[in-house]
Structure formats: structure tokens, C-alpha cells
């Protein structure tokens, strides 16, 4: 990786197009040979909707025990998802000012999320994180000019874990104007966080015009989608 111009946040992987095409083809072959595991019936329905093929699944029934989707068509779904994605996404801060431009190979920096333990600099010992750690981490990142966005960096272990993510979001939104990257434990929690973001922006219309949050969710490598990540990510 090399920075093409100091300070502009743009990076280049240094690969020529033929090499990128070879990487892409190899990735498609892996997708077509392997299987994708979905934790829920909702995930299977989502996949079938993406295929939008008439009649029964062309790759056969879903095995009840393993709940796997065989995929001669997965490569096609991935290609269509990439092709239909916007070339550029503008992310604003809480005040509505432009903050991140997600396009090309631009890079932005911020902390991580949901760290279960922290070394307490005041007590001098390792302990579980709590909501106050999210509060302090947000204030710290807010004052660091080289950090472009905020994540919670901790887990409120003193709260029920089924709703802790909503408290994380409140702490971040209350203590910084930087863009927020957040996690959600369920579709219901994601919906609640969305409503909070709309209220902060002054309504759903204003929020959609100037997005300031990014939902962070991911599969479990290789090619496995857990219940929470798939359900909340498809909300």
C-alpha cells in the first residue's frame, strides 16, 4: 500500500487492472465452490430474493441440519451487489457538515468497537469495560483531530447485553459531532437506533439527506452469516 499524495487520505494498492481481474475471478470461483451458511430462515429468503429466479431453488433444497445454501449463483449475486452499489457515499457529521467521502480507495481512521476488557489507567488494573468507558473514549476521540469517526470502544457490561448497544449509541451521539460507526445486536435495536438518529437530525428526511451514522456488521469468515449480523444488516 502506498499513499499517492501525502495528507489526501487516498491510498493505492499498486495493482494493475489485469491483476485485479484475476483476483476477482478467483474470488468468484471460491464463492461458487463453497457454501454460505445462514443462521435464519430470513437469511435464506433474502438470498433467494436476490436471485429472483422462478420456481424452486435451482441449487436444491436447504439441508435442515446444516442450513447451507449451495451456490452456483452466489457469484452472480455478489457481482450484482457490487455493480448496483453507489460509486460514492457522502457521510456528514452530526451538525450536517461533510465529513467522509466513501469512494475509490480513500481511507479514514477511527477506533474499534465492543472491546470486552480495558486496562484502567486510574486503577492500574485490567477489568471489564462499562458504559463510562464508552463515554470517556468518545470524548477522547472527539478531541483527536486525526481520528475521522467514532466507535464505542467498549461494552456496557453492567447493562443487559440485548440492549447495551443502544446505550453505546446514546453515549457517542451525546459526546461528539463526528460520524458514528455503531453495532446493533438485533433488527429491533437497529430500528431504535435509526429512530434516534432521525430525531437528532430533525426528522427522517433531514437524516437521509445528510447521513452521519454507519452500521457496522460483518460475517464470520469464511462465508458464514450469524443471526444478528444478517438480520440487522438487512433491516
Protein Blocks (a to p, Z undefined) as FASTA:
>chain_A
ZZfbghklpacehiafklmmmmmmmmmmmmmmmccddfbfklmmmmmmmnopghjdfkbp
adfklopacdfklmmmmmmmmmmpcfbdcdddfkopafbdcehjbccddddehifbdcdf
klopacdddfklmmmmmmmmmmmmkbmbdcekiacfkbcfklmmmmmmmmmmmmccbdcd
dddfbfklmmmmmmmmmmmnopaklmmmmccbdcddddddehiacfklmmmmmZZ
